[in-house]
Amino acid sequence: MQQKISLKLLPSEAADEAAIKKLLANSSGKKESEIKGFHILKRSIDARGKTVWINLTVNAFINEPFHKRKIPKFHFTDVSKAVKRVIIIGAGPAGLFAALKLIEQGIKPIILERGKDVRARRRDLALLNKEGIINPDSNYCFGEGGAGTYSDGKLYTRSNKRGDIDRILHLFVYFGAEENILYDAHPHIGTNKLPQIITAMRKKIVECGGEFLFEKKVTDLIITNEKIKAVKTADGLFEADAYILATGHSARDIFILLDSKNILIHAKPFAMGVRIEHPQSLINNIQYHSNYTDEFLPPASYNLIDQVNGKGVFSFCMCPGGIIAPSSTDNGELVVNGWSPSKRNNPFANSGIVVQVEMEDAIKIIGKMQLAIEKDSPLLLMEFQKLIEQKAYAAGGGKFVAPAQRLVDFVENKISSSLPDCSYLPGIHSAEIKNILPGFITERLKMAFRSFGEKMPARFGGKGYFTNEAVIVATESRTSSPVRIPRDSETLNHPQLKNLYPCGEGAGYAGGIVSAAMDGEKIAGKLANVLI
Ligand SMILES: Cc1cc2nc3c(=O)[nH]c(=O)nc-3n(C[C@H](O)[C@H](O)[C@H](O)COP(=O)(O)OP(=O)(O)OC[C@H]3O[C@@H](n4cnc5c(N)ncnc54)[C@H](O)[C@@H]3O)c2cc1C
């Protein structure tokens, strides 16, 4: 028989198959020899008390032959001769998962991606990190796999559509991710493993007869009779029955193009702030109450949130054992984000700490700067975002060197006379962050940092979260899209263009890898109803 059993184990026990079997035997009242094997269904860390526990839910095979975990089969068909063709603009998670789902449904996807394949893209990232030179079409946001490829690869989402999430996770496993993402409470792949997975997805798409075209930036839409007839690239026009627009939150040229053609888009609130970095050992000490042994516990993470003067201030994309990455897409703009390798074995912990930005906030700032942009422009929040990123770039002194300040110095309005070691490869430069971010953000950040310090105080002689050993780096500004591209809630197409399907994070329907992938599948599912 198979029995679902929940266990509470020490980290060393949870890492030891024999120890788990012994506990399963105790818990089920059977002999150890009767436990033939088990599948982990859920694994989470409980670090609330002095002792850190691992909670496991397993499916135990008792007196029944053990069989390996069943991964669902996916039926990718040959679409090389398919009559219906869909152009997907952008090969991020939204575009890739849309393509795979179209193939399952017998529709041919043609992916047009402005950037390069993962391998060529890696060379552009090295140039950015080492020389401070950016390629506007190939960087941490643009290229095969989109912003998801050289990301942290955390796969949790606030969405509660469990069936859809499981399908996305199983697809990741199908393309090479480890099975632990299926049961970990906070699944994570890591930057070192994502490129191979993305490559395997591309190979499958091409093997099934889909087309995957790199360095094909879409620069215009040819429209006739409320429909897109073709999309324009430097290499000519491409035509299909429908068009999925999955260009991500950094494709400002696409937002500008849509607005210039009077295609309806809306400004969308987003969040902005800084990335903070602590020594990972300090975070481990606080979160694991000095119990950390890297043998059995992963480097600790945190999730912080506070309400300050009517606005949420929250941690975003926390990367234990991570690296702060230059995530700009153009020269003269400084954007940071974070990633970590699968082992999370770098000595630093970083996360974005951001404040919600609404339309009225941006109107005030833009008004003060007397910028020539209408108050009701759908591009207002995007222009505000760009403005702050440009200030940050200037404050860093160029070549993507980032302005930075020690945490307590920032809160106490002191210039940092020295900066701690930091993982950000292009380098950091001491600057006053309050001169870069608007007052409504900095004042809230200061209050939130003090409150986060109270939530994560010093323990056992170590330092707490609120310490000058931490450094803040500007700016964390691409948390989500500053624009929404509307779509009909039923048909999912743009209200003015019957065969244009806005999709993923850039269109405002996702906020991370899994939700973008789910949105890609949703659009592809709808297209099967329309086209077949
Ligand atoms: C450093 C970093 C770390 C991150 N870490 C995580 C994480 O751990 N977990 C998580 O869930 N999310 C993370 N994210 C966010 C996540 O990557 C995005 O939410 C996700 O990739 C959005 O998917 P998407 O397909 O909607 O858009 P994107 O991934 O942005 O993909 C859009 C694609 O469109 C292409 N494109 C743009 N314009 C054009 C054009 N005109 N013509 C043709 N192609 C075009 C781009 O080159 C890009 O490949 C991270 C992001 C970064 C930058």
The ligand as an SDF file (V2000), in Angstrom:
LIG
                    3D

 53 58  0  0  0  0  0  0  0  0999 V2000
   18.4960   39.1870  -12.9950 C   0  0  0  0  0  0  0  0  0  0  0  0
   17.0540   38.7540  -12.9100 C   0  0  0  0  0  0  0  0  0  0  0  0
   16.6810   37.8170  -11.9480 C   0  0  0  0  0  0  0  0  0  0  0  0
   15.3590   37.3730  -11.8750 C   0  0  0  0  0  0  0  0  0  0  0  0
   15.0430   36.3850  -10.9960 N   0  0  0  0  0  0  0  0  0  0  0  0
   13.8100   35.8360  -11.0170 C   0  0  0  0  0  0  0  0  0  0  0  0
   13.4910   34.7170  -10.2200 C   0  0  0  0  0  0  0  0  0  0  0  0
   14.3240   34.2090   -9.4930 O   0  0  0  0  0  0  0  0  0  0  0  0
   12.2290   34.2190  -10.2830 N   0  0  0  0  0  0  0  0  0  0  0  0
   11.2670   34.7670  -11.0940 C   0  0  0  0  0  0  0  0  0  0  0  0
   10.1360   34.2680  -11.1010 O   0  0  0  0  0  0  0  0  0  0  0  0
   11.5450   35.8360  -11.8660 N   0  0  0  0  0  0  0  0  0  0  0  0
   12.7950   36.3710  -11.8620 C   0  0  0  0  0  0  0  0  0  0  0  0
   13.0810   37.4250  -12.6750 N   0  0  0  0  0  0  0  0  0  0  0  0
   11.9850   37.9870  -13.4870 C   0  0  0  0  0  0  0  0  0  0  0  0
   11.6530   37.0530  -14.6570 C   0  0  0  0  0  0  0  0  0  0  0  0
   12.8090   36.7810  -15.3610 O   0  0  0  0  0  0  0  0  0  0  0  0
   10.5780   37.6990  -15.5150 C   0  0  0  0  0  0  0  0  0  0  0  0
    9.4460   37.9160  -14.7130 O   0  0  0  0  0  0  0  0  0  0  0  0
   10.1920   36.8100  -16.6930 C   0  0  0  0  0  0  0  0  0  0  0  0
   11.3160   36.4780  -17.4590 O   0  0  0  0  0  0  0  0  0  0  0  0
    9.1470   37.4950  -17.5730 C   0  0  0  0  0  0  0  0  0  0  0  0
    8.8820   36.6830  -18.6750 O   0  0  0  0  0  0  0  0  0  0  0  0
    8.3320   37.2460  -20.0630 P   0  0  0  0  0  0  0  0  0  0  0  0
    8.4220   36.1270  -21.0120 O   0  0  0  0  0  0  0  0  0  0  0  0
    7.0150   37.8890  -19.8410 O   0  0  0  0  0  0  0  0  0  0  0  0
    9.3410   38.4140  -20.4990 O   0  0  0  0  0  0  0  0  0  0  0  0
   10.9060   38.4200  -20.6710 P   0  0  0  0  0  0  0  0  0  0  0  0
   11.5410   37.3190  -19.9380 O   0  0  0  0  0  0  0  0  0  0  0  0
   11.3280   39.8030  -20.3470 O   0  0  0  0  0  0  0  0  0  0  0  0
   11.1470   38.1260  -22.2160 O   0  0  0  0  0  0  0  0  0  0  0  0
   10.8610   39.0490  -23.2300 C   0  0  0  0  0  0  0  0  0  0  0  0
   11.6580   38.6860  -24.4650 C   0  0  0  0  0  0  0  0  0  0  0  0
   11.2160   39.5090  -25.5420 O   0  0  0  0  0  0  0  0  0  0  0  0
   12.3400   39.9020  -26.3040 C   0  0  0  0  0  0  0  0  0  0  0  0
   12.0090   41.1480  -27.0180 N   0  0  0  0  0  0  0  0  0  0  0  0
   11.8150   42.3750  -26.4720 C   0  0  0  0  0  0  0  0  0  0  0  0
   11.5060   43.2600  -27.4340 N   0  0  0  0  0  0  0  0  0  0  0  0
   11.4960   42.5840  -28.6000 C   0  0  0  0  0  0  0  0  0  0  0  0
   11.2420   42.9680  -29.9420 C   0  0  0  0  0  0  0  0  0  0  0  0
   10.9370   44.2240  -30.2790 N   0  0  0  0  0  0  0  0  0  0  0  0
   11.3500   42.0090  -30.9120 N   0  0  0  0  0  0  0  0  0  0  0  0
   11.6810   40.7140  -30.5960 C   0  0  0  0  0  0  0  0  0  0  0  0
   11.9270   40.3190  -29.3280 N   0  0  0  0  0  0  0  0  0  0  0  0
   11.8240   41.2350  -28.3390 C   0  0  0  0  0  0  0  0  0  0  0  0
   13.4360   40.0750  -25.2830 C   0  0  0  0  0  0  0  0  0  0  0  0
   14.7270   40.0010  -25.8690 O   0  0  0  0  0  0  0  0  0  0  0  0
   13.1550   38.9350  -24.3270 C   0  0  0  0  0  0  0  0  0  0  0  0
   13.8570   37.7740  -24.6820 O   0  0  0  0  0  0  0  0  0  0  0  0
   14.3890   37.9120  -12.7640 C   0  0  0  0  0  0  0  0  0  0  0  0
   14.7670   38.8670  -13.7190 C   0  0  0  0  0  0  0  0  0  0  0  0
   16.0810   39.2830  -13.7980 C   0  0  0  0  0  0  0  0  0  0  0  0
   16.4710   40.3110  -14.8450 C   0  0  0  0  0  0  0  0  0  0  0  0
  1  2  1  0
  2  3  1  0
  2 52  2  0
  3  4  2  0
  4  5  1  0
  4 50  1  0
  5  6  2  0
  6  7  1  0
  6 13  1  0
  7  8  2  0
  7  9  1  0
  9 10  1  0
 10 11  2  0
 10 12  1  0
 12 13  2  0
 13 14  1  0
 14 15  1  0
 14 50  1  0
 15 16  1  0
 16 17  1  0
 16 18  1  0
 18 19  1  0
 18 20  1  0
 20 21  1  0
 20 22  1  0
 22 23  1  0
 23 24  1  0
 24 25  2  0
 24 26  1  0
 24 27  1  0
 27 28  1  0
 28 29  2  0
 28 30  1  0
 28 31  1  0
 31 32  1  0
 32 33  1  0
 33 34  1  0
 33 48  1  0
 34 35  1  0
 35 36  1  0
 35 46  1  0
 36 37  1  0
 36 45  1  0
 37 38  2  0
 38 39  1  0
 39 40  1  0
 39 45  2  0
 40 41  1  0
 40 42  2  0
 42 43  1  0
 43 44  2  0
 44 45  1  0
 46 47  1  0
 46 48  1  0
 48 49  1  0
 50 51  2  0
 51 52  1  0
 52 53  1  0
M  END
$$$$
